[in-house]
Amino acid sequence: MIALLVVAALVLAYANGANDNLKAVATLYGSGTVDYGAAKRIATLAQVAGSLASVVLATGLLRAFGGKGLVPDAVVGDPAFLVAVATGAAGTVLLATALGGPISTTHALVGGLAGAAMTLSPGDLAWSALGGSYFVPLLISPFLATGATALLYPLLRRARRALGIESELCVCVGAVLDPVDVTAEGALVYRRTGLALSVDEQSACRAIYGGSFFGRSVQHLIDRLHQCSGFALGFARGLNDTPKVLALLVAAGWLAVDPRVALASVAVAMAIGGWLSARRVAETLSHRITTLTHGQGLLANAVGSTLVIGASLLGAPVSTTHVSTGAIFGIGLYGDSDGRVITSVVLAWLVTLPVAALLASLCARLLIS
């Protein structure tokens, strides 16, 4: 059963990376600051760094997601309980990832804990602890992120304009070459026919910031700060999410073998998931919710990373998904956001917990039958 738990936990780590890793750099990719390959590299490095730091900085989350306080210790130590939790959460996150839905692994784990507990120890689930310690932080965090971003954005926009930093758009004028003949060898012959103004998709037309700040290009500074903020949010994600998966192995006593092996295994599985399977979720967050400028992306990342790192240090089980997506929602309030996509994302959040609980309950029944 321990071997099954290890496999289930690593699958959950893979699913977490696939659904969550690129969320940290969604604004970098969406604003055109970096391409998808560069975004993936930043996200992976940041997540691994956060995962390694989590053992020292986020021990409160290790305790929270092992199940202690929700059910009796005897149930927490039962590998069947932990396998059911991991399977329910992993199945839910993998399904959402395949559909391109950015859901919360934290939410899925809470659903898995509840579903497995109601099946294996139905009379012993501590509902008050479940509500106070898990539901409240999960419910509040996206509203905090949306509200903070929505509040700060107009203030920072006014400050930018007061400093004389304005956004600029450019157009491209170039020579037009028309094919006029084909040689005997099959080569095309072109003729220069004048100049033309090029037209492209809206996604290719990006605003940049003009002016300088202490002798440096404002656009260059914003791009570098934006990349740093993406790394910070990726670090926060690794810091916040690794202990939640690692907690399942801690509760089963697997860390008695070698804690470094367990930590490295979870971190690598997350990184592989993000590297191989994150494209669909990245497209949803980066391009389908709203169009982001460089400065807007920087603000969303700064708000998200601050909230997630703060919650991790306090041991509060917030969702990096809810926080990072909520920050993008806050930007969308001032721009051209797609209400249908936002509605579908919120609906996915609402069904995450019950779906994970159902899958965990079914798994628990199979294991004890």
TAURUR-V281079 format. One record per backbone hydrogen bond with DSSP energy under -1.0 kcal/mol. CO is the residue of the C=O (numbers start at 1). NH is the residue of the N-H. Records with the same first field share a line. If there is no record, write none. Layout:
CO->NH  NH
//
This chain:
1->5
2->6
3->7
4->8
5->9
6->10
7->11
8->12
9->13
10->14
11->15
12->16
13->17
14->18
15->19
16->20
17->21
20->23
21->24
25->29
26->30
27->31
28->33  34
35->39
36->40
37->41
38->42
39->43
40->44
41->45
42->46
43->47
44->48
45->49
46->50
47->51
48->52
49->53
50->54
53->57
54->58
59->63
60->64
61->65
67->70  71
70->126
72->76
73->77
75->78
78->82
79->83
80->84
81->85
82->86
83->87
84->88
85->89
86->90
87->91
88->92
89->93
90->94
91->95
92->96
93->97
94->98
95->99
96->101
97->100
101->103
104->108
105->109
106->110
107->111
108->112
109->113
110->114
111->115
112->116
113->117
114->118
115->119
116->120
117->121
121->124
125->127
126->130
127->131
128->132
129->133
130->134  135
131->136
134->138
135->139
136->140
137->141
140->144
141->145
142->146
143->147
144->148
145->149
146->150
147->151
148->152
149->153
152->156
153->157
154->158
155->159
156->160
157->161
158->162
159->163
160->165
161->164
166->210
168->208
172->198
174->196
176->193
178->191
181->189
183->186
187->183
189->180  181
191->178
194->176
196->174
201->204
202->205
208->168
211->218
213->216
216->213
217->221
218->222
219->223
220->224
221->225
222->226
223->227
224->228
225->229
226->230
227->231
228->232
229->233
230->234
231->235
232->236
233->237
234->238
235->239
236->240
237->241
238->242
241->245
242->246
243->247
245->248
246->250
247->251
249->254
250->253
253->256
254->257
258->262
259->263
260->264
261->265
262->266
263->267
264->268
265->269
266->270
267->271
268->272
269->273
270->274
271->275
272->276
273->277
278->282
279->283
280->284
281->285
282->286
283->287  288
289->338
293->297
294->298
295->299
296->300
297->301
298->302
299->303
300->304
301->305
302->306
303->307
304->308
305->309
306->310
307->311
308->312
309->313
310->314
311->316
316->318
319->323
320->324
321->325
322->326
323->327
324->328
325->329
326->330
327->331
328->332
329->333
331->334
332->335
335->337
338->342
339->343
340->344
341->345
342->346
343->347
344->348
345->349
346->350
347->351
351->355
352->356
353->357
354->358
355->359
356->360
357->361
358->362
359->363
360->364
361->365
362->366
363->367
364->368
365->369
//
